[in-house]
Amino acid sequence: MRVPTILFILLAAAGTGACAGPSAPLQNAPERGASKDSRVTLSAAGDFTPSDTDAIVYGRKLAPKGAQASVTAESSDGQTRTSLVVEGFLPNHTYGAHLHNKPCGQKPDDSGPHYQHQPGRIDPVSEVWLTVATDGAGAGRSTARNAWALDAARLPRSLVIHAKPTVTSGPKAGQAGDRVACLTLR
């Protein structure tokens, strides 16, 4: 698997605050009684090619040949920060992306439902919702912050990039269209 250095540089810069612009706001207030958990870091990166089994594409129209992505979820001190960088995706398009419960598989639904910090709660307080708007070259990045730590006994196993931005309210809240691509977290 070959991942361009630029993806790692962009992801590293996003993690250190070196990128221009304000940091992502917390998606929810700290929970009462939340404990400070130990550090957990999950990551994945890859080219969406047939030979890369950790980076699987389901929709070539929205993740064309040459598309790549990298994601890092870092959790410590009662906080989780998830950063996603994409390159070579459809230019000038907005995608939704979420952490999911199971690893990527050959079928889009193999990654299971969204990872929820509070099971049964579908909102940006309990889930990680990322919105990636690509530029004219198909590159984009997004960061989400949540005021809870990942539980080492129950971790998300993948990040799925969806065809549309995430619906934020109403009966379809949390939905973001078809699954376009998937990265298995390690």
Beta strands, then each sheet from edge to edge (+ up, - down):
strand 1: 40-47
strand 2: 55-57
strand 3: 68-76
strand 4: 79-87
strand 5: 94-100
strand 6: 129-133
strand 7: 140-146
strand 8: 158-162
strand 9: 179-184
sheet 1: 1+ 3- 4+ 7-
sheet 2: 2+ 9- 8+ 5- 6+
end
